[in-house]
Amino acid sequence: KRLVVLVSGSGTNLQALLDAIGEAGAEAYGARIVAVGADRDGIEGLARAERAGLPTFVRKVKDYATRQEWDVALAEAVAAHEPDLVVSAGFMKILGKEFLARFGGRTVNTHPALLPSFPGTHGVRDALAYGARVTGCTVHFVDDGVDTGPIIAQGVVEIRDEDDESALHERIKEVERRLLVEVVGRLARNGYRIEGRKVVIQ
Ligand code: GRF
């Protein structure tokens, strides 16, 4: 299976996928990354892709007259690599209906909170501020909402009294990276069905 990964930041989730595929071999893992896309330049996620010898592309919202034109341009850039699965790993833009018309049902996202709690850009900060005792991460299919698509897997992380946002986020990311690698591999190897809010992996 062919994966395109979308990033906006440090790309440690991307790196976890690269390392897992490198270790297992693409055949055994069931997929390989064919390209990495971003919404901005100069991020470590793109540097990681370049170090791995992967094609990269950047599509910035501000380069397009409308958000919809950006959405179409991003979808076209992704489509050029003919992915079976798109993985949004820390990609910080909402994918619009043009993108989802082409890649809905085969785009997964990872979110650093236990959805439906604490969706959006500050899931880690919001859980901490709320005084939650546990939080975690969620790998889900992307639908037309914000972090609202069918949930594939979740991992739980205890919140400690001494936690600040970055310490907690780092601990979440340790679980998140393992969960993403495991889920993407299973989706790629076994195939899956989405039945309403349920995801069935064969
Ligand atoms: C991840 O925790 C992701 O869930 C969130 O931002 C972080 C991205 O980390 N949206 P990285 O870029 O994969 O290191």
Boltz pocket constraint, residues with backbone or C-beta under 6 A from the ligand:
constraints:
  - pocket:
      binder: B
      contacts: [[A, 7], [A, 8], [A, 9], [A, 10], [A, 11], [A, 12], [A, 13], [A, 14], [A, 45], [A, 89], [A, 90], [A, 91], [A, 110], [A, 111], [A, 112], [A, 169], [A, 173], [A, 176]]
      max_distance: 6.0
